[in-house]
Amino acid sequence: MPNSRKARKGGKGARGARLKKTGRPEFVPTTKQRREVEIAVFFGRAEEDIARALGISRNTFRKAFAEEIKTGKAKCQFERDVALFNAGISGNVAALKAMVATQATKQDTPTKSQPEHGEKLGKKEQAAMDAKQPPNDPEWGELVGTHTVN
């Protein structure tokens, strides 16, 4: 009976062969899959959809691609910004326009760390205030005018 005890503990059995591990082998992502996940996260794809496309469960996806889920969007944005900058420096006008538009969007969007001025208005109060103010569009200024009618 000593041989069966060794076999249960993972030692050599009666015939001298190691017992095999049972179950499915651990999922090991490739470099290509890691890059694809970063790109999918950048474009806002749901974790479950990405996992399904890779043929793995959501839990396995989260375990194997934790770093890519966390940093994928920032990495892709950084790479995009560098590519736009390099293309703009080399004379690509479309890249310069895209870079300026991206920068303007970043400056217009308040971040969570920036405090808002005044009290925060509800939807109805904000809509009422917006209705009283003309849009900042120059074309509207010409149509509406700045003078008042008696």
C-alpha positions as CSV (number, residue, x, y, z in Angstrom):
1,M,0.0,0.0,0.0
2,P,2.9,2.5,0.2
3,N,2.8,3.0,-3.5
4,S,-0.8,4.2,-3.6
5,R,0.0,6.7,-0.9
6,K,2.8,8.3,-3.0
7,A,0.5,8.4,-6.0
8,R,-2.1,10.4,-4.1
9,K,0.5,12.9,-2.9
10,G,1.8,13.5,-6.4
11,G,4.9,11.3,-6.2
12,K,5.7,8.4,-8.4
13,G,3.1,5.6,-8.6
14,A,3.6,1.9,-8.8
15,R,4.9,2.1,-12.4
16,G,7.2,5.1,-11.8
17,A,5.2,7.7,-13.8
18,R,4.1,11.1,-12.5
19,L,0.4,11.7,-12.3
20,K,-0.9,14.3,-14.7
21,K,-2.6,17.5,-13.6
22,T,-6.3,17.4,-14.3
23,G,-8.5,20.2,-15.7
24,R,-8.0,22.7,-18.3
25,P,-4.6,24.3,-18.8
26,E,-4.1,27.9,-17.6
27,F,-4.9,30.6,-20.2
28,V,-1.7,32.4,-21.2
29,P,-2.4,35.5,-23.4
30,T,-0.1,36.3,-26.3
31,T,1.4,39.7,-27.0
32,K,-1.0,40.1,-29.9
33,Q,-4.0,39.4,-27.7
34,R,-2.7,41.9,-25.1
35,R,-2.5,44.6,-27.8
36,E,-5.9,43.8,-29.2
37,V,-7.4,44.1,-25.7
38,E,-5.8,47.5,-25.2
39,I,-7.3,48.7,-28.4
40,A,-10.8,47.3,-27.6
41,V,-10.7,48.9,-24.2
42,F,-9.7,52.2,-25.8
43,F,-12.8,52.0,-28.0
44,G,-15.0,51.3,-25.0
45,R,-15.9,47.7,-25.7
46,A,-17.5,45.8,-22.8
47,E,-15.3,43.3,-21.0
48,E,-17.8,40.5,-21.6
49,D,-17.8,41.2,-25.4
50,I,-14.0,41.2,-25.5
51,A,-13.8,38.0,-23.5
52,R,-16.4,36.3,-25.8
53,A,-14.4,37.4,-28.9
54,L,-11.2,35.8,-27.3
55,G,-13.1,32.6,-26.4
56,I,-12.6,32.9,-22.7
57,S,-14.8,33.6,-19.6
58,R,-15.2,37.1,-18.2
59,N,-13.4,36.0,-15.0
60,T,-10.4,34.6,-17.0
61,F,-10.4,37.7,-19.1
62,R,-10.2,40.0,-16.0
63,K,-7.4,37.8,-14.5
64,A,-5.3,37.5,-17.6
65,F,-5.7,41.1,-18.8
66,A,-5.9,43.1,-15.6
67,E,-3.1,45.5,-16.6
68,E,-4.5,46.0,-20.1
69,I,-8.0,46.8,-18.7
70,K,-6.5,49.3,-16.3
71,T,-4.1,51.1,-18.6
72,G,-5.2,50.3,-22.2
73,K,-7.2,53.5,-22.7
74,A,-4.4,55.7,-21.5
75,K,-1.7,53.9,-23.5
76,C,-3.7,54.2,-26.7
77,Q,-4.5,57.9,-26.1
78,F,-0.9,58.5,-25.5
79,E,0.2,56.7,-28.7
80,R,-2.5,58.6,-30.7
81,D,-1.3,61.9,-29.3
82,V,2.4,61.1,-30.1
83,A,1.4,59.9,-33.7
84,L,-0.6,63.1,-34.3
85,F,2.2,65.3,-33.0
86,N,4.8,63.6,-35.2
87,A,2.6,63.7,-38.2
88,G,1.9,67.4,-37.6
89,I,5.5,68.2,-37.2
90,S,6.3,66.6,-40.5
91,G,3.7,68.8,-42.2
92,N,0.5,66.8,-42.2
93,V,-2.2,69.5,-41.9
94,A,-5.0,67.1,-41.1
95,A,-3.0,65.8,-38.2
96,L,-2.5,69.4,-37.0
97,K,-6.2,70.1,-37.1
98,A,-7.0,66.8,-35.3
99,M,-4.4,67.7,-32.6
100,V,-5.8,71.2,-32.1
101,A,-9.4,69.8,-31.9
102,T,-8.2,67.2,-29.4
103,Q,-6.4,69.8,-27.3
104,A,-9.4,72.1,-27.4
105,T,-11.7,69.3,-26.2
106,K,-9.4,68.5,-23.3
107,Q,-9.3,72.2,-22.3
108,D,-13.1,72.7,-22.5
109,T,-13.9,69.6,-20.5
110,P,-13.7,70.2,-16.8
111,T,-11.8,67.5,-14.8
112,K,-13.1,66.1,-11.6
113,S,-10.3,67.9,-9.7
114,Q,-11.4,71.3,-10.9
115,P,-14.0,72.9,-8.6
116,E,-17.1,74.4,-10.3
117,H,-17.9,78.0,-9.9
118,G,-21.1,78.8,-8.1
119,E,-23.8,76.4,-7.1
120,K,-24.6,73.4,-9.2
121,L,-28.0,73.9,-11.0
122,G,-30.6,71.3,-11.6
123,K,-31.7,70.4,-15.1
124,K,-34.7,72.7,-15.2
125,E,-32.8,75.7,-13.8
126,Q,-30.0,75.2,-16.3
127,A,-32.5,74.8,-19.2
128,A,-34.2,78.1,-18.1
129,M,-30.9,80.0,-17.9
130,D,-29.8,78.6,-21.3
131,A,-33.1,79.7,-22.9
132,K,-32.4,83.3,-21.8
133,Q,-28.9,83.3,-23.3
134,P,-28.2,83.3,-27.0
135,P,-25.7,80.7,-28.2
136,N,-22.0,81.6,-28.5
137,D,-22.1,80.8,-32.2
138,P,-21.1,83.8,-34.4
139,E,-23.8,83.0,-37.0
140,W,-26.5,83.3,-34.3
141,G,-25.2,86.7,-33.3
142,E,-25.9,88.0,-36.8
143,L,-29.4,86.5,-36.9
144,V,-30.5,87.5,-33.4
145,G,-28.7,90.9,-33.2
146,T,-27.7,92.7,-30.1
147,H,-30.3,95.5,-30.0
148,T,-33.7,95.3,-28.3
149,V,-37.0,96.0,-29.9
150,N,-39.5,98.4,-28.2
